[in-house]
Amino acid sequence: MGFLQFMLQDVTLPVETAGQTDLTILDFAIKGGWVMIPIILLSFVAVYIFVERYYVIRKATKDDQNFMNRIKDYIHDGKIEAAVALCKSTDSPSARMVEKGITRLGRPLQDITTAIENVGKLEIAKLEKSFPTLATITGAEPMLGFLGTVIGMVQSFYAMSQAGNNIEVSLLSDGIYTALITTVAGLIVGILGYFAYNVLVVRVERVVFNLEATLTEFMDILNEPVKK
């Protein structure tokens, strides 16, 4: 009850002093203590992964709409080398899948399908590179924030125990800042990282759909009768 009465008596102090100091984002980060260091560093890593993967995946989704038509014409005309050269000059997962299929021409269709699917899996694995790291950061950031909360509360209660009956707001402020600021920072980075991760997953699923469509179209080309 003594502590509650003290807090009620001093509840007007922040209002009186609020206009005297303008805290910047850097000031808040410093008040958050050492826990803010890994939170900030991991946030930079998450931003880098998102930007780099977004660019790579976006590039993979851009396929030449006329690519499969040209492949079809080359195969029907027996210009296998020209078809392979076209695949090599086209930097996309679909082109690399088709190239593998063309190099397997003459073998059973099941072998061709398996070879193409294996290439497709490798291409998807390349696109999902660093996804586990981003997911780990997304999950770890809130936990780091909660760690800062616990540390801040420990500091506050320790200060209270040392002050005895002479409790002052200044003794509690550092611990409270650490507790609240690290929690907010960890949650913000975690939430943004969660959305960023799912944006990348959705775009990879779009690439998977395109690869499946390419596989189906390529196998249809092989099954079509050659026009004489």
Secondary structure, 3 states (H helix, E strand, C coil): CHHHHHHHHCCCHHHHHHHHCCCCHHHHHHHCCCCHHHHHHHHHHHHHHHHHHHHHHHHHHCCCCCHHHHHHHHHHCCCHHHHHHHHHHCCCHHHHHHHHHHHCCCCCHHHHHHHHHHHHHHHHHHHCCCHHHHHHHHHHHHHHHHHHHHHHHHHHHHHHHHHCCCCCHHHHHHHHHHHHHHHHHHHHHHHHHHHHHHHHHHHHHHHHHHHHHHHHHHHHHHHCCCCC
